[in-house]
């Protein structure tokens, strides 16, 4: 494991873990999922390095076509486990999905910044934080919305989960393809455009709705 | 030429998903409806991915976007399978007859898949085994779509009102297989039929909304 990533992880996560003790209720779960997102990011970084070596593909091909699937798969596992083992309320699933995505994006940005410190200007850092942060949050939010959809129908677990994962991976792949090309602005706009319908779902089904007693069964 | 077909297909599927999603957000819809819109959405992402690959000059690779068809078929399978009502009070004879009649669709699709597997080593840059894997869900989807078309026995009655949508699901699934077969022989006609499948996906969304209006 890259020592700089591990050091970075420890220095961010330990203070945040203390915050989990202070927070209560839904805030605590959200904070916990931010930490889980960061942990998943650290783990995914290692998996990506390993798969890149094994596959022997060029980096650009890997970033566009393989890493999105690996990342989305790793991100969705804690969410699926949480939803199917603890059976939370549907608002909590969405909240945790966003928190997980944001946690992942925070740590990914931190890793990239630490590894290429000095090589990135302010505008690049701003664009990367905004685009990548939003993209990870949206991709995981989509997985959360999908879990809510298939939650009531256990017999559709495999087909539904696979379909959701593939959709999130393709979205991620399109973003990676655009952001690493001359169409960078289109890449940054993609998550913004995708956010609109998802926000509608969140507001309607959503994180802040009053009917919190409604359990997804 | 391929980029033009991808662009038109993307526009069609985007219209379909936006139209479906707009109605989806207005009030809660049946699960079947939600899955149909998600299937068109996944197909739209696939077309967007192919389009972007052409724009950034990476079309010579197998793209992750190719899995969009598989994702879309998985959503359709979820929709069709979930709408089957397996309650005991249904007429068993009618149900069995519908099952037997619906077997025609998977037999046809299996036949097409076997043809694709033995004739195609690669399609563009996609290996034959991957094509087969992507198109494999057409077999169960075609069965359940035809089964629901012959005998719409869903619990909440939505299927009866959205038979046209279900009919277009069946057509879409068969068109996917046909377009792959035609692509082996003629690029132009294959792309034309691929475009037709995008139009059919849009019609699925359109008729699902119409069915929902009649249902409510």
Interface residues (C-beta under 8 A of the other chain):
Chain A: X60 X61 X64 X65 X66 X68 X69 X146 X149 X150 X152 X153 X155 X156 X159 X160 X162 X163 X166 X167 X169 X170 X171 X173 X174 X177 X178 X180 X181 X182 X183 X197 X200 X201 X204
Chain B: X21 X25 X31 X34 X35 X38 X39 X41 X42 X45 X46 X48 X49 X52 X53 X55 X56 X58 X61 X62 X63 X64 X65 X67 X68 X70 X71 X72 X74 X75 X77 X78 X81 X82
